[in-house]
Amino acid sequence: MRLRNLHTFLTVARLGSFHSAATQLHASQPAISARIAALEDELNVQLFVRDKRGTHLTPRGTQLLPYAEK
């Protein structure tokens, strides 16, 4: 597991937005999406639900959050 992808996950989770995370991490939004996709592929789970209301953690994403915060 790449630390950068885990840090990206934590930033998206805290801010609730891929766009805001990209701004804070000085990266493009597609780069942030790619990092999350790589983490989801590695863990074989969906971490976020993306809809018109924003970005929300899935139950698996909620389980990963305390680990990422450590």
C-alpha positions in Angstrom: 0.0 0.0 0.0 1.5 3.3 -1.0 1.5 5.9 1.7 0.7 8.7 -0.8 -2.5 6.9 -1.8 -3.5 6.4 1.8 -2.8 10.1 2.5 -4.9 11.0 -0.5 -7.7 8.8 0.8 -7.5 10.6 4.2 -7.6 14.1 2.5 -10.6 13.2 0.4 -12.4 11.7 3.3 -11.8 14.8 5.5 -12.7 17.4 2.8 -15.5 15.4 1.2 -14.4 16.4 -2.3 -11.9 15.1 -4.8 -11.5 18.7 -6.2 -10.8 20.1 -2.7 -8.3 17.4 -2.0 -6.6 18.0 -5.3 -6.2 21.7 -4.5 -4.9 21.0 -1.0 -2.4 18.3 -2.3 -1.3 20.5 -5.2 -2.3 17.8 -7.7 -4.8 17.5 -10.5 -8.3 16.0 -9.9 -7.6 13.1 -12.3 -4.4 12.3 -10.3 -6.4 12.2 -7.1 -9.0 9.9 -8.7 -6.2 7.7 -10.0 -4.7 7.4 -6.5 -8.0 6.5 -5.0 -8.7 4.0 -7.8 -5.3 2.3 -7.2 -6.1 2.0 -3.5 -9.5 0.6 -4.2 -8.1 -1.9 -6.7 -5.4 -2.9 -4.2 -7.9 -3.4 -1.4 -10.6 -4.7 -3.8 -13.3 -2.5 -2.2 -15.1 0.7 -3.0 -14.1 3.5 -0.6 -16.3 6.4 -1.7 -19.7 7.0 -3.2 -19.7 9.9 -5.6 -23.0 11.5 -6.3 -24.6 14.9 -6.9 -24.5 15.7 -3.2 -20.8 15.1 -3.0 -18.4 12.4 -2.0 -19.1 10.1 1.0 -17.4 7.2 2.5 -18.7 3.7 2.0 -18.9 1.4 5.0 -15.5 0.0 3.9 -14.1 3.5 3.6 -15.3 4.2 7.2 -13.5 1.1 8.4 -10.3 2.2 6.7 -10.4 5.8 8.1 -9.0 5.1 11.6 -6.2 3.1 10.1 -5.3 6.0 7.7 -5.4 8.5 10.6 -2.8 6.5 12.4 
